[in-house]
């Protein structure tokens, strides 16, 4: 199967140049907008746009901001899409930082390469029809995943300007299944059609049906609801567009049963970014 992907981005408004413009800004300002038009031979045409707004308050705030909103809505003609709204504030309940993210992310061909990280077997010829007898299906390393997510993060100062505490929660629902081959085959020429999973299963079906690695009670997805707490060091000179500084976080994230999780877990993490 020959696969062609065309990506066209049309910039109709200037993206935010925070930290580069010297003119002071006050109040709510339009930050920028970007439409997107793409084509994927399996997912169809994508159409949509994103936009953001900033609230700078009085002249003393700029180049930082008080409030920021980001909205993105885009969709492929065969069902995949991004529907996201994000709001962040530097002055929630005083000077506490707040970030809230509400997203719905349907993906009709989500990447799935197994559970063994870099040790997983990947054979690109199983996905490309090169007339060498190795081709299985262009969706061999794909599954359908629809994700709903709502999350909130808080940060406040512990000592000085850079040492901070962090806390947050996330509620996520995952709906999993086999790729809807009939949907992706609509509009294709006969020679370009994908084989249905009953004739040629992908890695997800092999893990679920043949090997039993994915059990029946988790094959369709479920809820992953977490709480987290962290210590943060943030010395960025300009958070919207940093030129120098460190941004590091050490924390723990847990998924307790009382939050309605289908499976519980906990993890420690460390993140470091340097500009």
N, C-alpha and C positions, 0 to 999 in steps of 0.2 A: 504494500500500500504506500503510495507516494503521499507524503504529508507536506503541506505548505502552510506557512504561517506568516501573515503580513501584519505589521504593527505600525500604526499611524497615530501620531499624537499631534493635535492642533492646539497650539498655545494661543489663546485669544486675549488673555490678560496676563500681565506680568505677575510672576510668583512673588511671594513676600521677599523683600530684600532687607529684612531686619538686620541691623548691625552694619549695613552698608550705606543706607541713606542717612544723611546728617540732619535732615529736617525733623524737628520734634513733632510727635503725633499726640493727639488727645482724643478721648472718647472712643466710640466704636468706629472701626475702619474696616473696609473691605480688604481682605488679605490677598485674594486671588481666586481664579477659577481655571479649571483645566478640563476640557472635554476629551474623551477617549473613544477612538474608533479602531477596533482590531478585528482580525479575521483568523479563525482557526479552522482547519479542514474538518475537525471532529466536532467542535463546540459551536461552530457557526459564527455569525457576526456579533461583536460586542459593541454596545452603545451605552453611553452614560456620561457623567460629569462629576467633578468634585469641586467644593468651594469651602473657603474658610474666612472667618471674621475674627478681629482682635479688638479688645477693649483696653486702651492705654491709660484711661483715667486722665490725670493731670500731667503736665509736661515733665514732672520729676520721675515718672515711671519709665518712660521710653529710654533705651530700646527694649526693656522688659515689658511685660504686659500684666494686666489684672485678670482678664478672661480671654479665652480662645475657644472657638468652635470649629469643628471640622466635620463636613458631611460628604459622603461619597455614595452615589447610587449608580450602579452599572449592571448590565445584564447581557448574557449571551442568548442568542435566539433559541438555543437548545436547552436552556434551563439554568446554567451556571450563573452566578452573580455575586455582587458585593453590595450589601446594604448596611451602611455604617454611619453612626453619629457619635462624635466624641466631644466632650466638654471638659475644659480644665480651668481652674481658678487658682490664683496665688493668694487670695484673701478669703478663703472659706473659714468661717468662724474665727475671725481675726486674721492671722497670717499663716494659717495652715494651708498647705497645698492640697488640692483635690483634682483628681482626674477620673471621669466616668466615661465608660465606653459601652455602647449598645450596638450589637452587630448581628446580622443574619447572613451566613456565608454558605449558600448552596453550591456544591461542586459536583458536577456530573462525571468527572474523570480525575479524581484526586490521586496523587502519587502514593503508591504503596510498594515498598521494597522489602518488606519483611521485618523481623524483630531483632536482627543480629548486627545492626549498625554497619560498619565498614566491612564486616566479614560476610555480609549477605551476598548471595550470588546474583550478579547482574549481567545479563546477556542482551545487548542491544539488538542483536540479530533476531531475537524472538519477537521484536516489535516492528521490524522493518522487513518488508517483502522484497528481498534481493534475489529471488529465484535461486537460492542456494539450499533450499530444503529445510532451513532452520526456522522459518517464520511460523509463529503461533498466532498472535493477534496483536494489533496495535494497542489494545487495552490490557495486555498481560500484566503490567505493573500499575494498574489503576483500579479504583473502586469508587462507588458513589458515596459522598459524605456531605450531609447537611448539618451545619453547626449554628446553634444559637448561643450567643454569649452576652452576658452583662457583667461588668467588672468595675470596681472602684478602688482607687489607691489614694492613700493619704500620706503626707509627709509634714513633719514639724521639726523645729530646731531643738537640739540637745544642748549644744555648747558652741558659742561663737557663730560664725557665719556658715561654716561648711559641714559640721557634724550634725546629722539629722537622724530622726527615727522614721521608720516607714511601717505602714500597716495597710491591709487591703483584703478584699474578698473577690471571688469570681464564681459565677454560676454558669455552667456550660452544659448544653445538651447536644449529644452527637447522635445522628441517625445514619447508620451505615447499611450498605447493601451492595449487590453486584451492579456493575455498570449497566444502564438501560441501553443495550445495544440497538434495539429497534428504534429508539428515539434518535440516537446518533447517526443511524443509517439513513434517516429521512433526507431525501434530496441528493443522495450519492449515486454515482454510476455503479452498475452492477459489479464491475471489476474492482471498485474501491470499497465495497461494503465490508464491514467487520463481521467475523463469525460470531454467532451467539454463544453465550457462556456454556450452554448445555453441550455444544459441540467442541468448543475449545475453552476450557476454564482458564481463568487468570490466576495469579498468585494468591489473591484473596480467597477464591473458591478452593484452591488446593489446601491452603491453611485451614479453612473451615470444614470442608467436606472430606478431603482425602487424608490429611494428616491429623486433624483434630486439635491443632495448635490453638485455633480460635474456638472457644467453647460456644455452645448454643445460647448460653445466657448472656454472652457479650457480643455475639456476631452482629446484632442489630444496633449496637451502640449503647448509650445510656447517659447518666448524669455524672459530671465531675465538678463538684462544688468544693472550693478551697478557701482557706484563710491563710494569711501570711503576716509575718512580722520581720522587720529587718533593721539593720543599722546602715546608714548611708553616709558616704563622704562625697560631697559635690562642690568642686571648686571651679566649675565652668565660668568663664568670663561673661558669656551671653548665652543663656540656655536655648533660646530659639535658633541661634546660629553660632555655636561655640567655635572660637578660634584657638583656645588653649584651656588647659585645666584637666582635672581628673573627675571621673564619675564612677564610683565603685559602690557595690552593695553586697552585704553579707546577710543572709536571712534563712528562714525556715518556712516551708509551706506544707500545710497538712490538709487532708481530705477526710474529716471525721464522719462517722456513720450518722450522727445526729443531724447532719445537713442533708440527708437524703441520698448519699452517695451509693451507687451500686457496688463500688469497691473502694476500700479505704487505702490510703498510703500517706507517707510523709517524705519530704526531701529537704536536704540542705543545699543551698546554692550560693555561688559567688559570681558576681558580674563585674567586670572592669572595663572601662572605656577611657581612652586617653586622647586628648586633642592637642 
